[in-house]
Structure formats: structure tokens, C-alpha cells
Amino acid sequence: MIEEHDDRWVIGLLGTAVVAVDLPQGGLTVALADGTVLTVSGPVLLTDGPASAPGAVPLPLGEAHLLIGATVRSAVAFKNGSLRLVFGTGHHLNVRATEPARRIRLRKPRAYCWSWDQGTGTMRA
């Protein structure tokens, strides 16, 4: 389910559907059908297409509801604190841990928890 590399963890979420999206003040929560929950406090970049590709369209976070029903195509947690989720709809969700106060957590109960909190990242399986 989790494949570790020198600079990242590939999280085995392929084909898992988004069932809920919430926008608490200053953050984002995404719930998946398998019980995995992503919580972010701070900015999130949601794009239609890869964020680094020419012509990628940044979307307002208020449009995150478009992810409901979408399936995950790729989930990568980087050891530098960044996170990237790619969905079957072509949407990409990127979180960069550039601020010390940034908090990110991707957790599936009884399976794994990747977190980034105030400059420190951990993966527990």
C-alpha cells in the first residue's frame, strides 16, 4: 500500500473515490471511500491539469467540490513535506510545506498516517 523511495512515499490510493470535501476556515478536508482522510491547514493549489504544465488552470478552492466522485490516479507524499494527488478528472491537488506553521495529514485508520507539522514530517504504518 505504501512504497517508499529516497525522496517520497507513493500511497496506494489508485481508484479510490472522493466521497466528501469540506472547507474549514483556512484549510481543506477530503474524505475517500476507503476511510482515508486528508486534512490541510493553509493554502492548497487545485488545478485542472498538472500545476507545472503550460496552460494549467488554477481553480478557486471553493470549486474543490468538483472532486466528489473523482477517483485517485496518483498520491505522492514527499519527504520535504509536499503532497500531490492526481484525480481521474484531470484535477491535481498540490500542497507545499513551505511555511513552518503548515499542517498536513493523510491518514487511513489502522493502515498509515503521513503528516507534516511545523517543519517535521513522519510516516507511520
Contacts in CASP RR format, 6 or more apart in sequence:
PFRMAT RR
TARGET T0000
AUTHOR 0000-0000-0000
METHOD contacts of the structure
MODEL  1
MIEEHDDRWVIGLLGTAVVAVDLPQGGLTVALADGTVLTVSGPVLLTDGP
ASAPGAVPLPLGEAHLLIGATVRSAVAFKNGSLRLVFGTGHHLNVRATEP
ARRIRLRKPRAYCWSWDQGTGTMRA
1 11 0 8 1.000
1 12 0 8 1.000
1 111 0 8 1.000
1 112 0 8 1.000
2 9 0 8 1.000
2 10 0 8 1.000
2 11 0 8 1.000
2 12 0 8 1.000
2 112 0 8 1.000
2 123 0 8 1.000
2 125 0 8 1.000
3 9 0 8 1.000
3 10 0 8 1.000
3 12 0 8 1.000
4 123 0 8 1.000
7 78 0 8 1.000
7 79 0 8 1.000
7 80 0 8 1.000
8 76 0 8 1.000
8 77 0 8 1.000
8 78 0 8 1.000
8 79 0 8 1.000
9 76 0 8 1.000
9 77 0 8 1.000
9 79 0 8 1.000
9 114 0 8 1.000
9 123 0 8 1.000
10 74 0 8 1.000
10 75 0 8 1.000
10 76 0 8 1.000
11 75 0 8 1.000
11 76 0 8 1.000
11 77 0 8 1.000
11 106 0 8 1.000
11 112 0 8 1.000
11 114 0 8 1.000
12 75 0 8 1.000
13 32 0 8 1.000
13 34 0 8 1.000
13 36 0 8 1.000
13 72 0 8 1.000
13 75 0 8 1.000
13 85 0 8 1.000
14 71 0 8 1.000
14 72 0 8 1.000
14 73 0 8 1.000
14 74 0 8 1.000
15 71 0 8 1.000
15 72 0 8 1.000
15 73 0 8 1.000
16 32 0 8 1.000
16 33 0 8 1.000
16 34 0 8 1.000
16 36 0 8 1.000
16 71 0 8 1.000
16 72 0 8 1.000
17 32 0 8 1.000
17 33 0 8 1.000
17 69 0 8 1.000
17 70 0 8 1.000
17 71 0 8 1.000
17 72 0 8 1.000
18 30 0 8 1.000
18 31 0 8 1.000
18 32 0 8 1.000
18 33 0 8 1.000
18 67 0 8 1.000
18 68 0 8 1.000
18 69 0 8 1.000
18 70 0 8 1.000
18 71 0 8 1.000
18 72 0 8 1.000
18 87 0 8 1.000
19 31 0 8 1.000
19 32 0 8 1.000
19 33 0 8 1.000
19 68 0 8 1.000
19 69 0 8 1.000
20 29 0 8 1.000
20 30 0 8 1.000
20 31 0 8 1.000
20 68 0 8 1.000
21 28 0 8 1.000
21 29 0 8 1.000
21 30 0 8 1.000
21 31 0 8 1.000
21 64 0 8 1.000
21 65 0 8 1.000
21 67 0 8 1.000
21 68 0 8 1.000
22 28 0 8 1.000
22 29 0 8 1.000
22 31 0 8 1.000
23 29 0 8 1.000
23 61 0 8 1.000
23 62 0 8 1.000
23 64 0 8 1.000
26 41 0 8 1.000
26 42 0 8 1.000
27 39 0 8 1.000
27 40 0 8 1.000
27 41 0 8 1.000
27 42 0 8 1.000
27 44 0 8 1.000
27 61 0 8 1.000
28 38 0 8 1.000
28 39 0 8 1.000
28 40 0 8 1.000
28 44 0 8 1.000
28 61 0 8 1.000
28 64 0 8 1.000
29 37 0 8 1.000
29 38 0 8 1.000
29 39 0 8 1.000
29 40 0 8 1.000
30 37 0 8 1.000
30 38 0 8 1.000
30 64 0 8 1.000
30 67 0 8 1.000
30 85 0 8 1.000
30 93 0 8 1.000
31 37 0 8 1.000
32 38 0 8 1.000
32 72 0 8 1.000
34 108 0 8 1.000
35 108 0 8 1.000
35 109 0 8 1.000
36 106 0 8 1.000
36 107 0 8 1.000
36 108 0 8 1.000
37 105 0 8 1.000
37 106 0 8 1.000
37 107 0 8 1.000
37 108 0 8 1.000
38 83 0 8 1.000
38 85 0 8 1.000
38 104 0 8 1.000
38 105 0 8 1.000
38 106 0 8 1.000
39 103 0 8 1.000
39 104 0 8 1.000
39 105 0 8 1.000
39 107 0 8 1.000
40 95 0 8 1.000
40 102 0 8 1.000
40 103 0 8 1.000
40 104 0 8 1.000
40 105 0 8 1.000
41 101 0 8 1.000
41 102 0 8 1.000
41 103 0 8 1.000
41 104 0 8 1.000
42 99 0 8 1.000
42 102 0 8 1.000
42 103 0 8 1.000
43 95 0 8 1.000
44 61 0 8 1.000
44 64 0 8 1.000
44 93 0 8 1.000
44 94 0 8 1.000
44 95 0 8 1.000
45 51 0 8 1.000
45 58 0 8 1.000
45 92 0 8 1.000
45 93 0 8 1.000
45 94 0 8 1.000
45 95 0 8 1.000
45 96 0 8 1.000
46 58 0 8 1.000
46 59 0 8 1.000
46 60 0 8 1.000
46 61 0 8 1.000
46 63 0 8 1.000
46 64 0 8 1.000
46 91 0 8 1.000
46 92 0 8 1.000
46 93 0 8 1.000
46 94 0 8 1.000
47 56 0 8 1.000
47 57 0 8 1.000
47 58 0 8 1.000
47 59 0 8 1.000
47 91 0 8 1.000
47 92 0 8 1.000
47 94 0 8 1.000
48 56 0 8 1.000
48 57 0 8 1.000
48 59 0 8 1.000
48 90 0 8 1.000
48 91 0 8 1.000
48 92 0 8 1.000
49 56 0 8 1.000
49 57 0 8 1.000
49 90 0 8 1.000
49 91 0 8 1.000
49 92 0 8 1.000
50 56 0 8 1.000
50 86 0 8 1.000
50 92 0 8 1.000
51 58 0 8 1.000
51 92 0 8 1.000
51 94 0 8 1.000
56 92 0 8 1.000
59 66 0 8 1.000
59 91 0 8 1.000
64 93 0 8 1.000
66 89 0 8 1.000
66 91 0 8 1.000
67 87 0 8 1.000
67 89 0 8 1.000
67 91 0 8 1.000
67 93 0 8 1.000
70 87 0 8 1.000
70 88 0 8 1.000
70 89 0 8 1.000
70 91 0 8 1.000
71 87 0 8 1.000
71 88 0 8 1.000
72 85 0 8 1.000
72 86 0 8 1.000
72 87 0 8 1.000
72 88 0 8 1.000
73 86 0 8 1.000
73 87 0 8 1.000
73 88 0 8 1.000
73 90 0 8 1.000
74 84 0 8 1.000
74 85 0 8 1.000
74 86 0 8 1.000
75 83 0 8 1.000
75 84 0 8 1.000
75 85 0 8 1.000
75 86 0 8 1.000
75 106 0 8 1.000
76 83 0 8 1.000
76 84 0 8 1.000
77 83 0 8 1.000
77 106 0 8 1.000
77 114 0 8 1.000
77 123 0 8 1.000
78 84 0 8 1.000
79 121 0 8 1.000
80 97 0 8 1.000
81 96 0 8 1.000
81 97 0 8 1.000
81 104 0 8 1.000
81 116 0 8 1.000
81 119 0 8 1.000
81 121 0 8 1.000
82 94 0 8 1.000
82 95 0 8 1.000
82 96 0 8 1.000
82 97 0 8 1.000
83 93 0 8 1.000
83 94 0 8 1.000
83 95 0 8 1.000
83 104 0 8 1.000
83 106 0 8 1.000
83 114 0 8 1.000
83 116 0 8 1.000
84 92 0 8 1.000
84 93 0 8 1.000
84 94 0 8 1.000
84 95 0 8 1.000
85 92 0 8 1.000
85 93 0 8 1.000
86 92 0 8 1.000
86 93 0 8 1.000
87 93 0 8 1.000
95 102 0 8 1.000
95 104 0 8 1.000
96 102 0 8 1.000
97 104 0 8 1.000
97 116 0 8 1.000
97 119 0 8 1.000
100 118 0 8 1.000
100 119 0 8 1.000
101 118 0 8 1.000
102 116 0 8 1.000
102 118 0 8 1.000
102 119 0 8 1.000
103 115 0 8 1.000
103 116 0 8 1.000
103 117 0 8 1.000
103 118 0 8 1.000
104 114 0 8 1.000
104 115 0 8 1.000
104 116 0 8 1.000
104 117 0 8 1.000
105 113 0 8 1.000
105 114 0 8 1.000
105 115 0 8 1.000
105 116 0 8 1.000
105 117 0 8 1.000
106 112 0 8 1.000
106 113 0 8 1.000
106 114 0 8 1.000
106 115 0 8 1.000
107 113 0 8 1.000
107 114 0 8 1.000
107 115 0 8 1.000
111 125 0 8 1.000
112 123 0 8 1.000
112 124 0 8 1.000
112 125 0 8 1.000
113 122 0 8 1.000
113 123 0 8 1.000
113 124 0 8 1.000
114 121 0 8 1.000
114 122 0 8 1.000
114 123 0 8 1.000
114 124 0 8 1.000
115 121 0 8 1.000
115 122 0 8 1.000
END
